[in-house]
Amino acid sequence: MSQRRDTDNLSRRSFLKAGGLLLGGSAMLGAAPGWMRTAAWAAGSDAPEKPEVKIGFIPLTDCASVVMAAELGFDKKYGLKITPTKEASWAGVRDKLVYGELDAAHVLYGLVYGVQLGVGGPQKDMSVLMSLNHNGQAITLANQLKDKGVTDGAGLKKLIESDKRDYTFAQTFPTGTHAMWLYYWLASQGIHPLKDVKSIVVPPPQMVANMRVGNMDGFCVGEPWNARAIADGIGFTVTTTQDIWVDHPEKVLGTTREFTEKYPNTTRAMLMAVLEAARYIDTAGNAAQVAKVIAGKAYVNAPEEVILGRFTGEYANGLGRQWKDPNHMKFFNDGRVTFPYLTDGMWFMTQHKRWGLLSTHPDYLAVARQVNRIDLYGEAAKALGVALPDSPLRSARLLDGVVWDGSNPAAYADGFAIKA
């Protein structure tokens, strides 16, 4: 099958070269890769046009870099005041971004692309400025399923096939990351996510409460709500999202194209502040302090110890297993997290097409080039001495063995046995 080919073969190299993306040379400060378009500005000389910005966030552990940019004063360093604003739902974040009530947001990667393509709401040209985190989400199943012998995907498939009742699974937004992880995992277990089970949308902070009263059999959400379900004795982790895709893209710092064009200096200052916060979070010894801050009522409003464990990779699945996960939530990882790879955005579009959210194939690479502002990110990263990759594309092998490398996104989207 073409999806399974080695990502280092000649066809991939030819694709990258044809697209002007096969790059070489050092990716360190002072030797910027060839893909980076530089703008004419002198570092430190351009004050933000809008000195105060509101950045929306949902109460999740991965809002940390936005929160800490304000809490630690990185924003002031660049002549900016960031006000993190707590939002109730991803639909609310979408609407406030589109209509300008928020300047930017901690937001689902797939939500940004849905808005760009007019899926699940009004169309608006959008910008992904940086990736906020990799990994750190999970799929939780209700303890009632454990009582019926379900501890893994195979057991879940067997139960669904043998039981006559409808099984309900929750995700957080139709085009979002959690919907795509949930659908991908269910399909990898031979369960059609749109035919064999019912899918509903529930805001992240309401997941645990809804499972407690029996409104769903499982959910996919960010931390700390999976760990909270275990702590409250109502659910168990059947898989983490890093087990689906190691170092997968997750939340982004998103805004509208209109904002970046109207306020270029503000955009750069905001990027630099959040980048500095991301680097601080991943610096050894800072995790406990960050967990304490974001645990507060103004932010995630969850017990500090529930946040800290999975924040640092100390996992328990609620079935008796405990482990140290090296692929826990990362915010910086020497710049590998924060770079907005074009292939990350392209992947979400392939899944939107796979599940019928898009009726036709978009020009995957062209849309990603428009949305993922690797030019703006490159300016901010270079100013901060943050390493840049040799290529704006990357590849990965997901849990079902299928390789994603961006070389033929239409074939990839159409190549799955289970799809809409």
Residue pairs with C-beta under 8 A, 6 or more apart in sequence:
1 415
2 408
2 411
2 415
3 402
3 403
3 404
3 411
3 412
3 415
4 401
4 402
4 403
5 11
5 12
5 403
6 403
7 395
7 403
7 405
7 407
11 407
12 395
12 405
12 407
13 22
15 407
15 408
16 22
16 391
16 393
16 407
19 365
20 35
21 35
21 391
21 392
21 393
22 391
23 33
23 34
23 35
23 390
23 391
24 390
25 31
25 33
25 34
25 390
27 33
27 387
27 388
27 389
27 390
28 387
28 388
29 382
29 385
29 386
29 387
32 38
32 378
32 382
32 388
33 388
33 389
33 390
33 391
35 374
35 391
35 392
36 374
36 375
36 378
36 382
36 388
37 375
37 378
38 378
38 379
39 264
39 375
39 379
41 264
41 265
41 268
41 379
43 383
46 264
46 265
46 268
47 79
47 265
48 78
48 79
48 80
48 263
48 265
48 266
48 269
49 262
49 263
49 264
49 265
49 266
50 103
50 263
50 266
51 79
51 80
51 81
51 266
52 80
52 81
52 83
53 80
53 81
53 82
53 83
53 103
53 104
53 266
53 270
54 83
54 85
54 101
54 102
54 103
54 104
55 66
55 82
55 83
55 84
55 85
55 102
55 103
55 104
55 105
55 106
55 253
55 270
56 84
56 85
56 86
56 87
56 93
56 96
56 97
56 102
56 104
56 105
56 106
56 107
57 63
57 66
57 67
57 84
57 85
57 86
57 87
57 105
57 106
57 299
58 86
58 87
58 89
58 90
58 93
58 106
58 203
58 204
58 205
59 86
59 204
59 205
59 299
59 300
59 301
59 302
60 106
60 204
60 221
60 222
60 223
60 224
60 225
60 251
60 300
61 136
61 222
61 223
61 224
61 294
61 300
61 307
61 310
61 311
61 329
62 106
62 132
62 133
62 136
62 222
62 223
62 250
62 251
62 329
62 331
63 84
63 106
63 132
63 251
63 294
63 299
63 300
64 277
64 281
64 290
64 294
64 331
65 132
65 133
65 274
65 277
65 278
65 281
65 331
66 82
66 84
66 106
66 132
66 253
66 274
66 277
67 84
67 277
67 293
67 294
67 299
68 74
68 277
68 280
68 281
68 290
68 293
68 294
69 75
69 82
69 273
69 274
69 276
69 277
70 81
70 82
70 83
70 84
71 293
72 277
72 280
74 272
74 273
74 274
74 276
74 277
74 280
75 81
75 82
75 269
75 270
75 273
77 272
77 273
77 276
78 268
78 269
78 270
78 272
78 273
79 269
80 266
80 269
80 270
80 273
82 270
82 273
84 299
85 102
86 298
86 299
87 93
87 96
87 105
88 203
89 203
90 107
90 108
90 111
90 172
90 173
90 176
90 203
91 121
91 173
93 102
93 105
93 107
93 111
94 107
94 111
94 115
94 120
94 121
94 173
95 101
95 121
96 102
96 105
97 104
97 105
97 107
97 115
97 124
97 126
97 254
97 255
97 256
98 115
98 121
98 122
98 124
98 256
100 256
100 259
103 255
103 259
103 263
103 266
103 270
104 129
104 253
104 254
104 255
104 259
104 270
105 253
105 254
105 255
106 132
106 251
106 252
106 253
107 251
107 252
107 253
107 254
108 172
108 173
108 175
108 176
108 177
108 178
108 251
108 252
109 128
109 131
109 176
109 177
109 249
109 250
109 251
109 252
109 344
109 345
109 348
110 173
110 175
110 176
110 177
110 179
110 180
110 348
110 351
110 352
111 120
111 173
111 175
111 176
111 254
112 126
112 128
112 252
112 254
112 371
113 119
113 126
113 175
113 345
113 348
113 349
113 352
113 367
113 371
114 120
114 121
114 174
114 175
114 176
114 352
114 357
115 121
115 122
115 123
115 124
115 126
116 123
116 124
116 125
116 126
116 367
116 370
116 371
117 123
117 349
117 352
117 358
117 362
117 367
119 174
119 175
119 352
119 357
119 358
120 173
120 174
120 175
120 357
124 256
124 257
124 258
125 256
125 257
125 258
125 370
126 254
126 255
126 256
126 257
126 371
127 254
127 255
127 256
127 257
127 259
127 260
127 371
127 373
127 376
128 252
128 253
128 254
128 340
128 345
128 371
128 372
128 373
129 252
129 253
129 254
129 255
129 260
129 267
129 270
129 271
129 340
129 373
129 376
129 377
130 252
130 253
130 271
130 274
130 275
130 278
130 338
130 339
130 340
130 377
130 380
131 249
131 250
131 251
131 252
131 337
131 338
131 339
131 340
131 341
131 344
132 250
132 251
132 252
132 253
132 274
132 278
132 331
132 337
132 338
133 250
133 251
133 329
133 330
133 331
133 337
134 242
134 247
134 248
134 249
134 250
134 329
134 330
134 333
134 336
134 337
135 240
135 241
135 242
135 246
135 247
135 248
135 250
135 327
135 328
135 329
135 330
136 222
136 223
136 240
136 241
136 242
136 250
136 310
136 311
136 328
136 329
136 330
137 177
137 178
137 181
137 220
137 221
137 222
137 223
137 226
137 240
137 241
137 250
138 220
138 221
138 223
138 226
138 237
138 239
138 240
138 241
139 181
139 182
139 185
139 218
139 219
139 220
139 226
139 237
139 238
139 239
139 240
139 241
140 207
140 211
140 218
140 219
140 220
140 221
140 225
140 226
140 229
140 230
140 235
140 236
140 237
140 238
141 150
141 156
141 217
141 218
141 235
141 236
141 238
142 211
142 214
142 216
142 217
142 218
142 234
142 235
143 233
143 234
143 235
143 236
143 318
144 214
144 217
145 156
145 159
145 217
145 218
146 236
146 318
146 319
148 159
149 155
149 159
150 156
150 159
151 236
151 238
151 319
152 238
153 185
153 186
153 188
153 189
153 191
153 238
153 239
154 189
156 189
156 191
156 218
156 238
157 189
157 190
157 191
159 167
160 167
160 191
160 196
160 197
166 197
166 198
167 196
167 197
167 198
167 217
167 218
168 197
168 198
168 199
168 200
168 215
168 216
168 217
169 182
169 186
169 193
169 197
169 198
169 199
169 200
169 216
169 217
169 218
169 219
169 220
170 199
170 200
170 201
170 202
170 207
170 210
170 215
170 216
170 218
170 219
170 220
170 221
171 178
171 179
171 182
171 199
171 200
171 201
171 202
171 219
171 220
171 221
172 178
172 179
172 201
172 202
172 203
172 204
172 220
172 221
173 179
173 201
174 201
174 357
175 348
175 352
175 357
177 249
177 250
177 251
177 348
178 220
178 221
178 222
179 199
179 220
180 348
180 351
181 220
181 241
181 244
181 248
182 193
182 199
182 219
182 220
183 193
183 194
183 199
183 351
183 355
184 244
184 351
184 398
185 220
185 239
185 244
185 399
186 192
186 193
186 196
186 197
187 193
187 416
187 418
187 419
188 244
188 399
188 400
190 418
191 197
192 418
193 199
193 355
194 355
194 356
194 420
197 217
200 215
200 216
202 210
202 215
202 216
202 219
204 221
204 222
204 225
205 225
205 301
207 219
207 221
207 225
207 229
208 225
208 228
208 229
208 232
208 234
208 235
210 216
210 219
211 219
211 229
211 234
211 235
212 232
212 234
218 235
218 238
220 241
222 250
222 251
223 307
223 310
223 311
223 329
224 300
224 302
224 306
224 307
224 310
225 302
226 235
226 237
226 310
227 306
227 307
227 309
227 310
228 302
228 303
228 306
229 235
229 236
229 318
230 236
230 237
230 316
230 317
230 318
231 303
231 306
235 318
236 317
236 318
236 319
237 315
237 317
237 318
237 319
238 317
240 315
240 325
241 248
241 250
242 248
242 325
242 327
242 328
243 399
244 398
244 399
245 396
245 398
245 399
246 327
246 396
247 327
247 330
247 336
247 337
247 396
248 396
249 341
249 344
249 347
249 348
252 340
253 270
253 271
253 274
255 267
257 370
259 267
260 267
260 373
260 376
264 376
267 376
268 376
268 379
268 380
271 376
271 377
271 380
272 380
272 383
272 384
275 338
275 380
275 381
275 384
275 386
276 384
278 331
278 332
278 337
278 338
279 332
279 384
279 386
280 286
280 290
281 287
281 290
281 331
281 332
282 330
282 331
282 332
282 333
282 337
287 308
287 311
287 312
288 308
290 311
291 304
291 307
291 308
291 311
292 304
293 299
294 300
294 307
295 301
295 302
295 303
295 304
295 307
300 307
308 314
309 315
309 316
310 328
310 329
311 328
311 329
312 328
313 324
313 325
313 326
313 327
313 328
314 322
314 324
315 322
315 323
315 324
315 325
315 328
316 322
330 336
330 337
331 337
331 338
332 338
334 387
335 381
335 386
335 387
335 388
335 389
336 389
338 377
338 381
338 386
339 374
339 377
339 381
339 388
339 389
339 392
340 372
340 373
340 374
340 377
341 372
341 389
341 392
341 393
341 394
342 365
342 368
342 369
342 372
342 374
342 392
342 393
342 406
343 368
343 392
343 393
343 394
343 395
343 404
343 405
343 406
344 372
344 394
345 367
345 368
345 371
345 372
346 364
346 365
346 367
346 368
346 406
346 409
347 404
347 406
349 358
349 362
349 364
349 367
349 368
349 409
349 413
350 364
350 404
350 409
350 412
350 413
351 413
352 358
353 360
353 361
353 362
353 410
353 413
353 414
354 413
354 414
354 416
354 419
354 420
355 419
355 420
356 419
356 420
361 409
361 410
361 413
364 406
364 409
364 410
365 406
365 409
372 392
374 392
378 388
380 386
381 387
381 388
382 388
393 405
393 406
395 403
395 404
395 405
395 406
396 403
396 404
397 403
397 404
398 404
402 412
402 415
402 416
404 412
